Amino acid sequence: MLTVIEVEHQHRVVVLDEVKDIYKIRTAFPATKSYYEQCIRSQGTNAGTWG
């Protein structure tokens, strides 16, 4: 499951695993354009936007 959370006025995209009746965080990353662009420049990430 994907969700967005806000921590101290900063948004994070969070990937959750559902284990029985509990959600556990698998990974999280900043939900900013600058982070996205940094990933593209440094890793050549195959990523896209959905809207």
N, C-alpha and C positions, 0 to 999 in steps of 0.2 A: 504494500500500500504506500502511496506517496501522499505526503501532506506538507503544509508549510506552517512553521511555528515562528513566533516572535519571542526573542530573548533580548532583553535590554534594548529595545527599539531596533533590533536587527533581525531580519527575516532569514530563516534557514529552510531549505528543502530537506525533508527527512524521509528516508526509506524505512518502512516498518515491516517487520515479520510478525505474523499472527501465530502464536503458539497457544493452542487451546483457547482460553478466553482472555489471553494477555497479549498486548502488543509490545514488541521489543524493538528498540532502535537498531537497525543494521548499519546505517551510515547517515551522515548529514553534511550539507555543504552550504556555503553562503548563497542566497538567492539574489545576487547582484549581477548586473551586466558586466562590471569590471572583472569579477571572478570568472564568469563564463568566457570572456575574451582572453583572459590569461590562460585558461585551459586550452583553448584553441591554439594560441600562439606557442605554448610550451610543449604540448603533447600531441597536437594535431588531432584532437579528440573528434570522433564521429558523433556529433551531437546536433540537436536541432531544437527548434522551438515549436511548441504546439499551442494553438489558440483557438 
